[in-house]
Amino acid sequence: MAILTSKWMMALYLLILILAILYLTGSKSVHTQITIKAAPHEVWAILTDAEKIKEWNPVLIPVEGVLKEGNTVKYEFHQDEENKSVIPAMVKQMVENKLLNQTGGMPFVLTFDHKYILKSVDDSTSVIIHENYRGIMVPFWNPAPVERAYERLAEALKARVESIPRRILNE
């Protein structure tokens, strides 16, 4: 029983407690929203066309995998001009013209739950890019640069969709 009260065990208990607190309190998110003058199906067609994404998307470029529920897709993520990394994401859910939800990261350390949400608003589409983060490293991490990257992505999506004549998008 002395081992349960030894200094080493007390240190281990303290470490486990600290990690549990960090995990339970480690939650942040980023959010951006933009309105695009096009129908949801038109925005969806551009957003999910993996072969043409690199023509307009300066932030998340698919480099491997097929965008389909249950699949893993690897993206080249350009947070800014200097920071580029390859990030795998599992396609959790796809609801045509409404939702693209992907997850990934390192379990318990830093995970993400990324969503593109499309909502019809009059003759336009509201596009929400939202990402939740969880894990023990989240309290020590600043997601502001990622939010700025997603703002660039939203602007690029809007520019791409609105630059294509609607008759072509509807073909």
Steps between C-alpha positions, in 0.01 A plus 500: 500500500795732544540509122153660464607792719858534379623829354511345154140385517389838632681665207330258259158576654569872465609460137186301417286763669668782307461315170133429575436866580679612183299256292167597652566873474688487169240625256517782244341572165530714189210629295450695181190565295443645155204548267541389140261607224422149379280207593633240749539236227718742300726568800510128584609412146803730528581410861505126436669490158835363621659515154448877468543613861864597453391746228326723756572379855814650658453328837390133493610306194421127481812300414377145560170317545142530381245729663250237615353411839733271694805579285819669610612797295840664536513876460785738449408773749639846431442685826687798354782564253762346731316212670400198294425149625329181387197411711297181474126528563230237517179592315248450778186620326390637163148632449482617141458877466494542880790358701855374466639384836858375543695403812859426586800584714674316782251349748516660847779735383328722240209395283283693258141476384475705177168592338386679188134585552295630207164672557270647240427869564268664246687475166835434669681247717643562844820300536626438851845356561520386861764293674505378861822394672541272803799361685767562761701730272208729410547736799855570378405552134377814323247420225482861368731431200277206400192720519669754271585218258135390493394860435730495194349166395144638530589808294664281233194272485273802459720646225509167315128428517394854413744517207338207319179579309203332670397323179835315502467407867156353434607280208 
